[in-house]
Amino acid sequence: MSTVIASVDAHSPAARADVRPGEKLLRVNHHDIVDVLDYRFFCYDPVLQLELEEPDGTLRRLRIRKDEGEDLGLNFDTYLMDEPRPCSNHCVFCFVDQMPPGMRDTLYFKDDDARLSFLMGNYITLTNLSEREAQRIIDLRISPINVSVQATEPQLRRTLLGNRHADKSIEYMRAFGKAGIEMNGQIVVCPGWNDGEHLRRTIEDLMDIGFHSCSVVPVGMTKYRKGLAKIAPVDAQKAAEIIDTVDEYGARCKERFGTRMFFCADELYLKANRPLPDEDYYEDFQQLDNGVGMLRNTMNEFLDGLQDVEDGDAESFTIATGVAAAPFIARLVDAAMEKFPALHGEVVAIVNEFFGSSITVSGLVTGQDIIRQLSGRTLGQRLIIPANMLRHGEGVFLDDVTLAQLSQALGRPVVVSETDGYSLVDTIFAKGEDTL
């Protein structure tokens, strides 16, 4: 734990009160400050009494007035004011365990931190929580919490998570539900493990607990599964079975609660060779980050944004994307070229040779696969890629190939588009693009 203040923002409430770097923040309004959750929660009020410890051990107290919710202006060595908590599970389907050797260290770190669930939207199993921390979530009414559920049968959950204490977190889910804590869930379906009647049991339990929403997604398996548990892939028949089960319970929930609550990821519809549901199915797209409704939302945004384009004069382009999204993106490009016949663009599906061809999402496409598969092709004047192929905030792919290296290898400028339909329209028609 480190509540030592690293810096103070200029002109902030803390700066005006003469809070100094190097001091340790001990308490706010008599509440101990342990980490970022305490800091964010107890510093919300307009009147604060801070208890600080100077580097020489001297204690002092300050009174601060500010606007309600205004940031105090303190910065710490780490965002969490603590180290992120590594996962204590050994899940049979863990994607990190299926990574190839020799990649950067951060790709092998598994976090399972409740604080990151609340602050960053990460999904966690709750197995790292102590009873004190679970009670703090209830006391502070920290919400929403995003939970990796997988199964609610105690023994099955212990087996799937590889953690003999994994069933304890089911008690936490029930306690959070009773306390009114909003929970969003995710169920990774592993055929032969938690599908069929086990999936039904899990869904029924989550209905009883009172989850706000839950995505159901297929297990992802790379070609690097040597020595790991045997899991059958989700094929077309299994995907159709999962969709039918989820839709059955979704209809019940719609009638009982006014919401479907349970939603299948787009990938399941692609695997089952079924059309995507209409926009109304997804309600408010609350599971978008889990790939639920992302394609439908992108299509709607693109077609809406295309209506506002008046000048179709743009450079020719190629869009590189994952195998799963390629047919849908191609339909959007066709719509744009139909409106503007002079526009010329092509969509290329990049087969994932790095992780294995069963991985079809664009977010796991590597730079070397793009280079290998696009070299020698006619690419137009620029290459467009979605931002989710890159490390967040940086121009680097999972395999450490940089945008500059990609551009040099293909002899074309690379344009990065955000993963929403409006941004894709802007990128195609060269509005505000980020070109390398």
C-alpha positions in Angstrom: 0.0 0.0 0.0 1.3 3.5 -0.8 -0.8 6.5 0.1 2.3 8.7 -0.2 1.4 11.7 -2.4 3.6 11.8 -5.5 2.4 15.2 -6.8 -0.3 17.8 -6.4 -2.2 19.3 -9.3 -1.6 23.1 -9.7 -4.6 25.2 -8.6 -6.4 22.2 -7.2 -8.3 22.2 -3.9 -5.3 20.2 -2.4 -2.8 22.7 -3.7 -4.8 25.7 -2.3 -4.8 24.0 1.1 -1.0 23.5 0.9 -1.0 19.7 0.7 2.6 18.7 -0.3 4.2 15.9 -2.3 5.9 13.4 0.0 3.2 13.5 2.7 1.2 10.4 3.4 -2.6 10.6 3.3 -3.8 8.8 6.4 -7.5 9.6 6.8 -10.3 11.7 5.3 -13.2 12.7 7.6 -11.8 10.1 10.1 -12.0 7.3 7.5 -8.8 5.3 6.9 -7.5 5.6 3.3 -6.3 2.2 2.2 -6.5 2.5 -1.6 -8.1 4.3 -4.5 -11.6 3.2 -3.6 -11.4 4.8 -0.2 -9.8 7.9 -1.7 -12.4 8.3 -4.5 -15.4 7.6 -2.2 -14.5 9.7 0.9 -13.1 12.6 -1.0 -16.4 13.2 -2.8 -17.9 15.5 -0.1 -17.6 19.3 -0.3 -16.0 19.6 3.2 -13.0 17.4 4.0 -10.8 17.0 7.0 -7.5 15.5 5.9 -5.0 13.8 8.3 -1.5 13.8 6.8 1.8 12.4 7.9 4.9 14.4 6.9 8.1 12.6 5.8 9.6 13.1 9.3 6.6 11.5 10.9 4.9 14.7 12.0 1.1 14.6 11.9 -1.0 17.5 10.7 -4.7 18.1 9.9 -6.2 20.3 7.2 -9.7 21.4 6.4 -10.6 21.7 2.7 -13.7 23.1 1.0 -14.4 22.3 -2.6 -17.3 21.6 -4.9 -19.1 18.3 -4.3 -17.5 15.6 -6.5 -14.6 17.9 -7.5 -11.3 16.0 -7.7 -9.0 16.8 -4.7 -6.0 17.0 -7.0 -3.7 14.4 -5.4 -1.6 11.9 -7.4 0.0 8.8 -6.1 2.8 6.4 -7.3 0.2 4.0 -8.7 -3.3 4.4 -9.9 -4.7 1.9 -7.3 -2.5 3.4 -4.5 -1.5 -0.3 -4.2 -0.3 -3.2 -6.3 -2.9 -4.8 -8.7 -4.0 -8.2 -7.3 -3.0 -11.1 -9.4 -5.5 -13.9 -10.1 -5.5 -16.8 -7.7 -7.4 -19.1 -10.0 -6.3 -21.7 -12.6 -9.2 -21.6 -14.9 -9.4 -24.4 -17.4 -10.2 -21.9 -20.2 -7.8 -19.1 -19.3 -6.6 -17.3 -22.4 -3.4 -16.1 -20.8 -2.4 -19.8 -20.3 -2.8 -20.2 -24.1 -0.3 -17.4 -25.0 2.8 -18.3 -26.9 6.2 -17.9 -25.2 8.4 -14.9 -25.6 5.9 -12.1 -25.5 6.1 -9.0 -23.3 5.6 -9.7 -19.5 2.4 -7.7 -19.2 0.6 -10.1 -21.4 1.1 -12.9 -18.9 -0.2 -11.0 -15.9 -3.7 -12.0 -14.8 -5.5 -9.5 -12.7 -8.6 -10.3 -10.6 -9.0 -7.0 -8.7 -12.4 -5.7 -7.6 -11.1 -2.2 -7.7 -10.4 -2.5 -11.4 -13.8 -3.9 -11.9 -15.5 -0.8 -10.5 -13.0 1.7 -11.9 -12.1 0.2 -15.3 -14.9 -2.3 -16.0 -12.8 -5.4 -15.7 -14.5 -8.7 -15.1 -13.5 -10.5 -11.9 -14.3 -13.8 -10.2 -14.5 -12.3 -6.7 -12.3 -15.1 -5.4 -9.7 -12.6 -4.2 -12.1 -10.8 -2.0 -11.9 -11.1 1.8 -15.0 -10.8 3.9 -13.9 -7.3 5.0 -13.5 -6.2 1.3 -16.9 -7.7 0.4 -18.5 -5.8 3.2 -16.7 -2.6 2.1 -18.3 -2.9 -1.3 -21.7 -3.2 0.4 -21.0 -0.3 2.9 -19.7 2.0 0.2 -22.4 0.8 -2.3 -19.7 0.4 -4.9 -21.5 -0.3 -8.2 -21.4 -1.8 -10.8 -19.3 -4.8 -10.2 -18.5 -7.0 -13.3 -18.4 -10.7 -12.4 -16.9 -13.6 -14.3 -19.5 -16.2 -13.3 -18.9 -19.3 -15.5 -21.0 -21.5 -13.2 -22.9 -21.4 -9.9 -22.9 -25.0 -9.0 -20.3 -25.0 -6.2 -18.2 -28.0 -7.3 -18.4 -27.1 -10.9 -17.3 -23.5 -10.2 -14.4 -24.8 -8.1 -13.3 -27.1 -11.0 -13.7 -24.5 -13.8 -11.8 -21.9 -11.8 -9.2 -24.3 -10.5 -9.7 -22.8 -7.0 -11.0 -24.9 -4.1 -12.5 -21.7 -2.5 -14.3 -20.5 -5.7 -17.7 -21.3 -4.3 -17.3 -18.7 -1.6 -17.7 -16.0 -4.2 -21.2 -17.2 -4.9 -22.1 -16.1 -1.3 -20.7 -12.7 -2.1 -22.9 -12.5 -5.3 -25.9 -13.2 -3.2 -24.9 -10.7 -0.5 -24.3 -8.0 -3.2 -27.7 -8.8 -4.8 -29.5 -8.4 -1.5 -27.7 -5.1 -0.9 -28.7 -3.7 -4.3 -25.3 -3.7 -5.8 -25.6 -3.7 -9.6 -23.8 -6.7 -11.1 -23.1 -7.5 -14.7 -22.0 -11.1 -15.5 -20.2 -13.0 -18.1 -20.5 -16.8 -18.7 -17.7 -18.3 -20.9 -19.3 -21.5 -22.2 -16.9 -24.5 -22.4 -18.7 -27.4 -24.2 -18.7 -30.5 -22.0 -18.1 -28.4 -18.9 -20.7 -25.7 -18.2 -23.1 -26.0 -21.1 -26.5 -27.8 -21.3 -28.2 -28.2 -17.9 -25.3 -26.6 -16.1 -25.8 -23.4 -18.2 -29.5 -23.5 -17.3 -28.7 -23.8 -13.6 -26.3 -20.9 -13.8 -28.8 -18.7 -15.6 -31.6 -19.5 -13.1 -29.3 -18.7 -10.2 -28.4 -15.4 -11.6 -32.0 -14.5 -12.1 -32.6 -15.3 -8.5 -29.6 -13.3 -7.3 -30.7 -10.3 -9.3 -28.0 -9.6 -11.9 -28.5 -6.5 -14.0 -27.2 -8.2 -17.2 -25.1 -11.1 -18.3 -23.3 -12.0 -21.5 -22.8 -15.5 -22.8 -19.7 -16.0 -24.9 -17.9 -19.0 -26.5 -14.6 -20.1 -25.1 -11.6 -18.9 -27.1 -8.9 -21.4 -27.8 -5.5 -20.8 -29.4 -3.2 -23.3 -30.9 -1.0 -23.1 -27.7 -3.0 -25.5 -25.4 -0.4 -28.1 -24.8 -0.8 -29.7 -21.4 -4.1 -27.9 -20.7 -7.6 -29.3 -20.0 -9.4 -30.7 -23.0 -12.2 -28.5 -24.2 -14.3 -29.0 -27.3 -14.7 -26.0 -29.5 -18.0 -24.2 -29.9 -19.2 -25.4 -33.3 -22.3 -24.4 -35.3 -24.6 -26.9 -33.5 -23.4 -26.0 -30.0 -23.6 -22.3 -30.8 -27.2 -22.7 -32.0 -28.0 -24.7 -28.8 -26.6 -21.9 -26.6 -28.5 -19.2 -28.4 -31.8 -21.1 -28.1 -31.2 -21.6 -24.3 -30.3 -18.0 -23.7 -33.2 -16.7 -25.8 -35.6 -19.0 -23.9 -34.5 -17.5 -20.6 -34.3 -14.0 -22.1 -38.0 -14.2 -23.0 -38.8 -15.2 -19.4 -36.8 -12.3 -18.0 -38.4 -9.9 -20.4 -41.8 -10.8 -19.2 -40.8 -11.0 -15.5 -38.3 -8.1 -15.2 -38.8 -6.0 -18.3 -35.3 -6.9 -19.6 -33.8 -9.9 -21.3 -30.9 -9.8 -18.8 -29.1 -12.5 -20.8 -27.5 -11.8 -24.2 -25.4 -13.9 -26.6 -22.2 -12.5 -28.0 -22.1 -11.7 -31.7 -19.6 -14.5 -32.2 -22.2 -17.2 -31.3 -24.5 -16.0 -34.1 -21.6 -16.1 -36.5 -20.6 -19.6 -35.5 -24.3 -20.7 -35.7 -24.6 -19.1 -39.2 -27.6 -17.1 -37.9 -28.5 -13.5 -38.6 -27.8 -10.9 -35.9 -30.8 -9.8 -33.9 -32.4 -6.5 -34.5 -31.3 -3.4 -32.6 -34.2 -3.7 -30.1 -32.9 -7.1 -28.9 -29.9 -5.5 -27.3 -31.9 -2.9 -25.3 -29.3 -0.4 -24.2 -26.2 -2.4 -25.3 -25.1 -2.8 -21.8 -22.8 -5.8 -22.7 -21.2 -4.1 -25.7 -17.6 -4.6 -24.3 -18.2 -8.3 -24.2 -19.0 -8.4 -28.0 -22.7 -8.3 -27.5 -24.3 -6.2 -30.2 -21.0 -4.7 -31.3 -21.5 -5.5 -35.0 -25.2 -4.4 -35.0 -24.3 -1.2 -33.3 -21.4 -0.5 -35.6 -23.6 -1.1 -38.7 -26.3 1.2 -37.4 -23.8 4.0 -36.6 -22.0 3.7 -39.9 -25.2 3.9 -42.0 -26.4 6.8 -39.9 -23.1 8.6 -40.3 -23.0 7.9 -44.0 -26.2 9.9 -44.5 -24.4 13.0 -43.4 -21.6 12.6 -45.9 -22.0 15.0 -48.9 -18.6 14.8 -50.6 -17.5 11.3 -51.5 -14.1 12.3 -52.8 -11.6 10.2 -50.8 -8.4 8.3 -51.3 -8.7 4.6 -52.1 -8.2 2.2 -49.1 -8.0 -1.3 -47.8 -9.5 -2.2 -44.4 -7.7 -5.1 -42.5 -9.9 -6.7 -39.9 -10.6 -10.0 -38.2 -12.3 -12.9 -40.0 -15.5 -12.6 -37.9 -16.2 -8.9 -38.7 -15.0 -8.8 -42.3 -18.3 -9.7 -44.0 -20.1 -7.0 -42.0 -17.5 -4.4 -42.6 -17.5 -5.3 -46.3 -21.3 -4.6 -46.4 -20.7 -1.2 -45.0 -18.0 -0.4 -47.5 -20.3 -1.6 -50.3 -23.0 0.8 -49.0 -20.5 3.7 -49.1 -19.4 2.9 -52.6 -23.0 2.5 -53.8 -23.7 6.1 -52.6 -20.4 7.4 -54.0 -19.4 5.3 -57.1 -16.0 7.0 -57.4 -15.0 5.7 -53.9 -12.8 2.6 -54.0 -12.2 0.4 -51.0 -11.7 -3.3 -50.1 -12.0 -5.3 -46.9 -9.5 -8.1 -46.2 -10.1 -10.7 -43.5 -6.8 -11.4 -41.7 -6.6 -15.1 -40.8 -5.0 -15.4 -37.3 -2.0 -17.6 -38.0 -0.2 -16.3 -34.8 -2.8 -17.6 -32.3 -4.5 -20.1 -34.6 -7.3 -19.8 -37.2 -10.0 -20.5 -34.6 -9.3 -17.0 -33.2 -11.4 -14.7 -35.5 -11.8 -11.4 -33.6 -10.0 -8.3 -34.8 -8.6 -7.5 -31.3 -6.2 -10.4 -31.5 -4.9 -9.8 -35.0 -1.1 -9.3 -35.0 1.1 -7.0 -37.1 3.1 -9.9 -38.6 -0.1 -11.6 -39.8 -1.2 -8.4 -41.5 2.2 -7.9 -43.2 2.4 -11.5 -44.3 -1.1 -11.6 -45.8 -1.1 -8.1 -47.4 2.4 -8.0 -48.8 2.2 -8.0 -52.6 -1.5 -7.0 -52.7 -2.9 -3.9 -54.3 -3.9 -1.9 -51.2 -5.0 1.4 -52.5 -3.5 4.6 -51.1 -3.9 3.8 -47.4 -4.5 0.9 -45.0 -7.2 1.2 -42.3 -7.1 -0.9 -39.2 -9.4 -0.8 -36.1 -7.9 0.6 -32.9 -8.6 -2.6 -30.9 -5.7 -4.3 -32.7 -3.3 -2.0 -30.8 -2.2 -1.8 -27.2 -4.4 0.8 -25.5 -3.1 4.3 -26.2 -0.1 3.1 -28.1 0.8 2.2 -31.7 1.9 -1.4 -30.9 0.3 -4.7 -31.8 0.2 -7.8 -29.5 3.3 -9.2 -31.2 5.2 -5.8 -30.6 5.1 -4.9 -34.3 4.7 -1.1 -34.4 2.5 1.0 -36.7 5.7 2.4 -38.2 7.0 -1.0 -39.0 3.6 -2.0 -40.6 3.6 1.1 -42.7 7.2 0.6 -43.8 6.7 -3.1 -44.7 3.6 -2.4 -46.8 4.7 0.9 -48.2 1.4 2.5 -47.3 0.3 5.0 -44.7 -1.7 3.3 -41.9 -4.9 4.9 -40.6 -6.3 3.9 -37.2 -10.1 4.0 -36.8 -11.9 3.7 -33.5 -14.2 0.7 -33.3 -17.5 2.6 -33.7 -19.4 3.1 -37.0 -19.2 6.9 -36.9 -15.4 6.9 -36.6 -15.2 4.4 -39.5 -17.2 6.8 -41.7 -14.9 9.7 -40.7 -11.8 7.6 -41.4 -12.9 6.4 -44.9 -13.8 9.9 -45.9 -10.6 11.2 -44.4 -12.1 13.4 -41.6 -9.8 13.7 -38.6 -7.9 10.5 -39.3 -4.7 9.6 -37.4 -2.3 8.6 -40.2 1.2 7.2 -39.8 
